[in-house]
Amino acid sequence: MFKLFKFQGNKLPINSIIFIIIFLIYPLFSYPHANHYNKFKTIEMDVLRNGKKIGHNRYSFQNQNNLLIVKNEISFATKLIGINLLDVNGSSTETYENGKLIKFKSDTIQNKKKKYNELILDENKKTFKINGSSFNGNVTSNAIVGNWWNHNILQSKIIVSPLSGSLKFQEVYFVSKEILKIDSDEYNVSKFKIIMKKNINEKKKEEFNVWLDEKSKIILKVSYSKFGDWEYIVKKIEKFN
């Protein structure tokens, strides 16, 4: 596997050599964020656990002059041995100005507990100010809110939880070129592996597999294992006429 990012201390300095390699090998990341997603109207994903659909994740896109507004609705519930394992219902709004995230707000009920995250860009300090149910403080504006519609999640070293504002550090690996079949359709994709940790030196980690469509540059599928095998799979994409 080809490593795109490597943890390098708590400040996570940018390694310019790695970025040059990425832009040479993966030019799909080189175009402006808003210029790509402003042609999409909705992206809908099914949420599955152990091969069974348990909910959905729906993203809608609105263009207002130089603003891109992304709204998300998520709802799923699953049980383990007859007991509620995870019950999530939430919504969020991301606002981008000229392709740059300027604010984010979410409200979620998870297992009857309220979670929230409000993020605002401080352009002078080049940081995000986060007021979340799990974290309050500042983080570099290079961080990415961890929603699966955004392929830039594969570029960032710091991920902000859309539910609670908590921070995670990640390594991203390129795995292979593949053909991904969803229902009767086949897609040429690039497969990546993401390794996330709450702290850089922590041994405990979470691993995600991500399949990125080479044509549309949309993340078509995500899988991981935690109390079962989970999948997020794109089922419908709408574009503006």
C-alpha positions, -999 to +999 in steps of 0.1 A: +000+000+000+011+035-007+010+058+023-004+092+017-001+106+052+019+098+083+015+110+118+043+135+127+038+147+162+009+166+177+013+197+155+010+175+123+033+197+100+026+196+063+051+174+044+055+192+011+072+163-006+042+140+001+018+166-012+038+169-045+036+131-049-001+131-042-009+158-068+013+141-094-002+107-089-038+117-079-047+148-099-084+142-089-077+162-057-063+192-074-095+210-085-113+235-062-138+219-039-169+240-047-163+239-085-167+201-083-197+196-060-218+225-073-231+202-101-246+178-076-281+180-062-283+150-038-262+121-028-280+093-010-263+064+009-278+033+024-264+024+059-260-014+063-249-036+092-241-072+086-255-069+051-289-056+062-301-020+055-308-002+088-310+034+076-299+061+053-276+091+049-288+119+026-267+149+014-283+178-005-264+206-022-274+242-027-256+269-046-260+306-036-237+329-054-202+320-041-216+298-013-221+260-013-244+248+014-245+211+021-273+197+043-272+162+057-299+140+072-289+107+089-311+081+105-304+045+114-310+020+142-297-014+150-300-040+178-277-066+193-293-097+209-326-077+211-310-047+228-307-013+211-270-011+200-271+022+182-300+046+174-290+078+155-311+106+141-295+139+131-290+167+107-263+191+098-254+221+076-220+229+061-213+262+045-185+268+021-174+301+006-153+300-025-146+264-018-135+269+018-155+257+049-166+287+069-191+272+093-208+239+103-236+231+126-252+197+136-277+184+161-280+146+167-298+123+191-277+092+197-292+065+220-315+092+235-285+115+242-281+149+226-249+155+206-240+187+188-212+205+170-209+241+160-178+251+141-168+286+128-138+296+108-114+323+122-097+335+091-072+357+110-059+328+131-065+302+103-083+280+128-117+265+134-134+274+167-153+243+178-181+242+204-191+206+206-206+181+230-173+163+232-148+190+224-144+228+229-114+246+215-095+254+183-081+233+156-062+241+124-084+251+094-067+222+075-090+198+094-119+183+077-154+175+090-158+138+087-187+134+063-185+108+036-197+130+007-164+149+008-135+132-009-112+157+007-114+135+038-087+115+021-063+144+022-066+156+058-046+145+088-072+157+113-109+148+113-136+166+132-165+145+143-197+159+127-217+146+156-197+159+186-167+180+175-142+155+188-109+152+170-092+122+155-059+118+137-055+097+107-032+079+082-044+074+046-031+046+024-038+040-013-046+003-017-055-006-053-074+002-084-106-019-086-140-024-103-168-019-077-202-034-084-233-017-069-265-034-079-262-038-117-237-010-122-199-012-123-174+016-114-137+020-118-126+030-084-095+037-062-096+019-029-081+036+002-076+025+038-080+051+066-065+044+101-079+067+128-067+073+163-079+096+191-042+103+200-013+099+176+007+076+199-024+055+209-023+018+199-061+016+197-073+024+162-103+023+138-099+012+102-121+022+073-120+011+037-131+037+011-139+033-025-136+065-046-152+066-081-125+077-106-150+094-129-173+114-106-148+117-077-176+106-053-170+082-024-192+053-034-187+030-005-172+029+030-168-002+052-156-008+087-160-033+115-173-024+150-199-046+167-206-060+132-197-052+097-209-017+086-212-003+051-223+031+036-231+026-001-243+052-025-276+043-040-287+075-057-270+106-072-289+136-086-273+164-106-287+198-115-299+201-151 
